[in-house]
């Protein structure tokens, strides 16, 4: 008898825990799961790209130090500003979001760079490619939102795509050589 009571208590606890974080929405459980999954992966990438951008900001050197240092600081601030709206959007839908650095590590698709030294031009090129990949992933997440009729998340994503394209543009222009081709 005690065994059945223990299982019932555990099941009740699980239901209460789930109910505590399930915000009502008209999108349906499958839509919430799909959108939350897409946005949690984006959130992990944003955190990874933020830290990489700050890493390069902290370790910048060379004749263009000041310009690059300030550019990367501005870009890192922009990335960090995305984190709360992403997580809050997932919660508004009734989903759960990242809870730890381990969660970020499991979901991130942006590669870390722990090299002792990276040339400034290589930093800019790597960040340019990472931001370009981020834009592509944001477009994919937008597609998920479109399929699930989540116009609010899609609207936020549109702004982040524009910001990402701006970061790519600035990184590209900052790394161009003297000729008109950028090579």
C-alpha positions in Angstrom: 0.0 0.0 0.0 2.8 2.4 0.9 4.4 1.7 -2.6 1.2 2.8 -4.4 0.9 5.9 -2.2 4.5 6.8 -2.9 4.0 6.5 -6.7 0.8 8.6 -6.4 2.7 11.3 -4.5 5.5 11.4 -7.0 3.0 11.7 -9.9 1.2 14.5 -8.1 4.5 16.3 -7.5 5.4 16.0 -11.2 2.0 17.4 -12.3 2.3 20.3 -9.9 5.9 21.0 -11.1 4.8 21.0 -14.8 1.7 23.1 -14.1 3.7 25.7 -12.3 5.6 26.7 -15.5 2.9 26.1 -18.1 1.6 29.5 -19.2 -1.8 29.3 -21.0 -1.6 29.8 -24.7 -3.8 29.1 -27.7 -0.9 27.7 -29.8 -1.1 24.2 -28.6 1.4 21.8 -27.0 3.1 20.8 -30.2 3.6 24.4 -31.3 5.0 25.3 -27.8 7.4 22.4 -27.9 8.6 23.2 -31.4 9.0 27.0 -30.9 10.6 26.5 -27.4 13.0 24.0 -28.9 14.0 26.3 -31.7 14.3 29.4 -29.5 16.3 27.5 -26.8 18.8 26.5 -29.4 18.9 30.2 -30.6 19.4 31.3 -27.0 22.3 28.8 -26.5 23.9 30.2 -29.7 23.4 33.8 -28.6 25.1 33.1 -25.3 28.0 31.3 -27.0 28.4 34.1 -29.6 28.2 36.7 -26.9 31.0 35.1 -24.9 33.1 34.6 -28.0 32.6 38.2 -29.0 33.6 39.3 -25.5 36.6 37.0 -25.6 37.8 38.6 -28.9 37.0 42.0 -27.5 39.2 41.3 -24.4 42.0 39.8 -26.4 42.1 42.3 -29.4 45.5 43.7 -30.3 47.2 45.5 -33.1 47.1 48.9 -34.9 43.2 48.9 -35.1 42.8 47.9 -31.5 40.6 50.7 -30.4 38.2 50.5 -33.4 37.9 46.7 -33.2 37.7 46.7 -29.4 34.8 49.1 -29.5 33.0 47.4 -32.4 33.1 44.0 -30.6 31.9 45.6 -27.3 29.0 47.1 -29.1 28.2 43.8 -30.8 28.5 41.8 -27.6 26.0 44.3 -25.9 23.6 43.8 -28.7 23.8 40.0 -28.4 23.4 40.0 -24.6 20.3 42.2 -25.0 18.7 39.4 -27.0 18.9 36.9 -24.2 16.2 38.0 -21.9 13.6 38.6 -24.6 14.3 35.1 -26.1 13.9 33.4 -22.7 10.9 35.4 -21.7 9.2 34.6 -25.1 9.7 30.9 -24.5 8.1 31.3 -21.0 5.2 33.4 -22.3 4.3 30.5 -24.5 4.4 28.1 -21.6 7.7 26.5 -22.4 10.8 26.2 -20.3 14.1 27.6 -21.1 17.8 27.1 -20.4 18.8 26.7 -16.8 22.6 26.3 -16.8 25.9 26.6 -18.6 25.6 22.9 -19.2 22.3 23.5 -21.1 24.0 26.1 -23.2 26.9 23.7 -24.0 24.5 20.9 -25.0 22.5 23.1 -27.4 25.0 25.6 -28.8 26.0 25.3 -32.5 28.5 28.2 -32.4 32.0 26.8 -31.9 34.1 28.1 -29.0 37.5 29.5 -29.6 39.9 28.9 -26.7 43.1 29.6 -28.7 45.9 31.4 -26.8 46.2 34.0 -29.6 44.0 34.8 -32.6 45.0 37.4 -35.2 42.6 40.4 -35.3 41.6 39.7 -38.9 40.9 36.1 -38.0 38.8 37.2 -35.1 36.7 39.4 -37.4 36.4 36.7 -40.0 35.3 34.1 -37.5 32.7 36.3 -35.9 31.4 37.3 -39.3 30.9 33.6 -40.2 29.3 32.9 -36.8 26.9 35.9 -37.2 26.0 34.7 -40.7 25.2 31.3 -39.3 23.2 32.9 -36.6 21.1 34.8 -39.1 20.5 31.5 -41.0 19.3 29.8 -37.8 17.1 32.8 -37.0 15.5 32.4 -40.4 14.9 28.7 -39.7 13.3 29.5 -36.3 11.2 32.1 -38.1 9.9 29.3 -40.4 9.0 27.3 -37.3 7.1 30.3 -35.9 5.3 30.8 -39.3 4.2 27.2 -39.4 2.9 27.4 -35.9 1.2 30.8 -36.3 3.4 32.5 -33.7 3.5 36.0 -35.1 4.9 37.6 -31.9 8.1 35.4 -31.8 8.4 35.8 -35.6 8.3 39.6 -35.2 11.1 39.6 -32.6 13.1 37.3 -34.8 12.8 39.7 -37.8 14.4 42.4 -35.7 17.2 40.1 -34.7 17.8 39.0 -38.3 18.3 42.7 -39.2 20.7 43.2 -36.3 22.6 40.1 -37.2 22.9 41.2 -40.8 24.2 44.6 -39.6 26.9 42.8 -37.5 27.9 40.7 -40.5 28.1 43.9 -42.6 30.2 45.8 -40.1 32.6 42.8 -39.5 33.0 42.4 -43.3 33.7 46.1 -43.9 36.1 46.3 -40.9 38.1 43.4 -42.3 38.3 44.6 -45.9 41.7 45.2 -47.4 42.6 48.3 -49.4 41.2 47.0 -52.8 37.6 47.3 -53.7 36.9 43.5 -53.6 37.5 43.1 -49.9 40.2 40.5 -50.5 
